[in-house]
């Protein structure tokens, strides 16, 4: 579940970078959240259900 959310956030960030429409930095906040989610998942070592 977290991995899927992270992928969606990364895709939204890439879409924002391509379209050059960042909504006052909102897309960059999304990529930071996506990276944090992935790091937490790697650190905790949980496997997908």
Secondary structure, 3 states (H helix, E strand, C coil): CHHHHHHHHHHHHHHHHHHCCCCCCHHHHHHHHHHHHHHHHHHHCCCCC
